[in-house]
């Protein structure tokens, strides 16, 4: 059975259910397909290599021990050769992460490592390394009524007449157990991202209903230590571009794809109308509501108006 989705600006057919993806009718044409297939053990003409991947123009081979091999080809196909003992959740985790990032790169879509919410009809993205608190912050914003546009990966493309837009991504949060508990939820009600991790797929209560929104603000999450300054400060000059390049999801694939120059140009175009800020705060869950107060002060909105717009 094939599942049909509109996801990250692409229409997708997939043998696997993709948690948080927007389902569409089966009659809708597809731009890319995800299915089982023969996947080589190596790429003979690989240009880029990492611990778990090989890349070449139009190709990415991802090799995950005890899970399987994934071949992403020409921006239109992901072939999967699962290991016999691999669970569906493990395969889905790599499909929706590393493999899908390669598919976006091959389609000229910038995958920013970010969680993104809707604020007054615009996209606001929170970027950072894994574990920086992107998903947790976005989930707390969701409780205040801000619709989720996508978690973990923010797909961006510059559109004529519109400028940079952020597309709908995965409409669920990937949260560690302590974050689930801080939201007042029971982790037993949710599926694990992977069987060995205490990390869960939590559906968003409020979802953006638009397929894409203009991207206007990016916040880089920074953890403060004792004595360091807390708050929000706008990033100026070349540091804006450096941050966007740095927080591109799976940017290590680009050299093998031959897309480094395209990526740099795309980042420059995206930053035209976009403001970039550094959000410096201690990584303490109990401080999260206070951090959101800082953001709302800057946005000039109230919790009541945010909740009303999402209703």
Secondary structure, 3 states (H helix, E strand, C coil): CCEEEEECCEEEEECCCCCCCEECCCCCCCCEEEEECCCCCCCCCCCEECCCEEEECCEEEEEECCCEEEEEECCCEEEEEECCCCCHHHHHHHHHHHHHHHHHHHCCCEEECEEEEEECCEEEEEECCCCCCHHHHHHHHHHCCCCEEECCCEEEEEECCCEEEEECCCCEEEEEHHHHHHCCCCHHHCEECCCCCCEEEEECCCECCCCEEEEEEEEEEEECCCCCCCEEEECCCHHHHHHHHHCECCHHHHHHHCCHHHHHHHHHHHCCCCEEEEEEECCCHHHHHHHHHHHHHHHCCCHHHHHHHHC
